[in-house]
């Protein structure tokens, strides 16, 4: 509970001291994270993010719309990001995320990440490594992505991307891949609306089955496609 309160306070702090704040909400047909389904029904995912003294500060939550009880808010995350500079034209970023799960036993997870991103043959590419600080501190997950975008009309932009997750551990290997298509359109000078479709495919059934069994999502049916409708902007 202390972590949840701290996260909510941090969101208020961002809104007060950041020079510009990005905020919005995504409505998704399911909540799937790194190939694992945490909610197989409609969810709302609000977020707020800003920059304070060169550090990106943000918070994100997952709300189970079908659950009107005390556990409707199933996850609240606080994250930080800092750009370390560029090497040969590629940006290097350091990140930290505190995952909290209200209503569940345990204290959540603390994760650090290091990402490299830049242009590869005209596409936006990135590779990132993630380590759980609260556990052994060793890197346990890697993710690579490749994508891009183009203008459909003067005010409608389309985007596409593919990502793949590699899990390190006793049964190491590529666990899943995801393919996303989306479009967005400005509503006002400050607000933008969008819709996207993500298709998710297991690459290793043994790895993904073990991850699902060990997670707080154990017993939830697996979704292989997610539709997201989003509204957000800068203030």
ChimeraX attribute file (.defattr): number of C-alpha atoms within 10 A of each C-alpha:
attribute: neighborCount
match mode: 1-to-1
recipient: residues
	/A:1	11
	/A:2	8
	/A:3	18
	/A:4	18
	/A:5	10
	/A:6	11
	/A:7	23
	/A:8	15
	/A:9	12
	/A:10	17
	/A:11	19
	/A:12	12
	/A:13	15
	/A:14	21
	/A:15	20
	/A:16	12
	/A:17	13
	/A:18	18
	/A:19	12
	/A:20	15
	/A:21	18
	/A:22	18
	/A:23	20
	/A:24	18
	/A:25	19
	/A:26	20
	/A:27	20
	/A:28	23
	/A:29	19
	/A:30	22
	/A:31	24
	/A:32	20
	/A:33	9
	/A:34	19
	/A:35	23
	/A:36	25
	/A:37	22
	/A:38	24
	/A:39	24
	/A:40	18
	/A:41	17
	/A:42	18
	/A:43	23
	/A:44	21
	/A:45	21
	/A:46	19
	/A:47	20
	/A:48	22
	/A:49	23
	/A:50	25
	/A:51	20
	/A:52	14
	/A:53	10
	/A:54	11
	/A:55	14
	/A:56	17
	/A:57	24
	/A:58	25
	/A:59	25
	/A:60	21
	/A:61	22
	/A:62	24
	/A:63	21
	/A:64	23
	/A:65	16
	/A:66	11
	/A:67	14
	/A:68	10
	/A:69	9
	/A:70	9
	/A:71	14
	/A:72	16
	/A:73	20
	/A:74	19
	/A:75	21
	/A:76	24
	/A:77	22
	/A:78	25
	/A:79	20
	/A:80	18
	/A:81	19
	/A:82	17
	/A:83	15
	/A:84	12
	/A:85	10
	/A:86	13
	/A:87	9
	/A:88	6
	/A:89	10
	/A:90	16
	/A:91	16
	/A:92	19
	/A:93	17
	/A:94	16
	/A:95	18
	/A:96	20
	/A:97	20
	/A:98	22
	/A:99	22
	/A:100	23
	/A:101	22
	/A:102	19
	/A:103	13
	/A:104	12
	/A:105	8
	/A:106	9
	/A:107	15
	/A:108	16
	/A:109	15
	/A:110	19
	/A:111	18
	/A:112	19
	/A:113	18
	/A:114	19
	/A:115	20
	/A:116	17
	/A:117	19
	/A:118	18
	/A:119	15
	/A:120	12
	/A:121	7
	/A:122	9
	/A:123	14
	/A:124	15
	/A:125	20
	/A:126	20
	/A:127	17
	/A:128	19
	/A:129	17
	/A:130	21
	/A:131	19
	/A:132	19
	/A:133	16
	/A:134	12
	/A:135	10
	/A:136	9
	/A:137	13
	/A:138	12
	/A:139	17
	/A:140	15
	/A:141	20
	/A:142	19
	/A:143	18
	/A:144	18
	/A:145	19
	/A:146	19
	/A:147	19
	/A:148	14
	/A:149	15
	/A:150	11
	/A:151	12
	/A:152	12
	/A:153	9
	/A:154	7
	/A:155	10
	/A:156	14
	/A:157	16
	/A:158	18
	/A:159	16
	/A:160	17
	/A:161	18
	/A:162	18
	/A:163	19
	/A:164	22
	/A:165	21
	/A:166	20
	/A:167	21
	/A:168	16
	/A:169	12
	/A:170	7
	/A:171	12
	/A:172	13
	/A:173	16
	/A:174	19
	/A:175	23
	/A:176	21
	/A:177	20
	/A:178	19
	/A:179	18
	/A:180	18
	/A:181	17
	/A:182	18
	/A:183	19
	/A:184	20
	/A:185	17
	/A:186	16
	/A:187	14
	/A:188	9
	/A:189	8
	/A:190	11
	/A:191	16
	/A:192	16
	/A:193	19
	/A:194	19
	/A:195	18
	/A:196	18
	/A:197	18
	/A:198	18
	/A:199	15
	/A:200	23
	/A:201	16
	/A:202	19
	/A:203	17
	/A:204	14
	/A:205	12
	/A:206	12
	/A:207	21
	/A:208	19
	/A:209	14
	/A:210	12
	/A:211	18
	/A:212	19
	/A:213	13
	/A:214	10
	/A:215	12
	/A:216	16
	/A:217	17
	/A:218	16
	/A:219	11
	/A:220	14
	/A:221	14
	/A:222	18
	/A:223	20
	/A:224	16
	/A:225	16
	/A:226	19
	/A:227	20
	/A:228	20
	/A:229	18
	/A:230	19
	/A:231	19
	/A:232	20
	/A:233	18
	/A:234	15
	/A:235	12
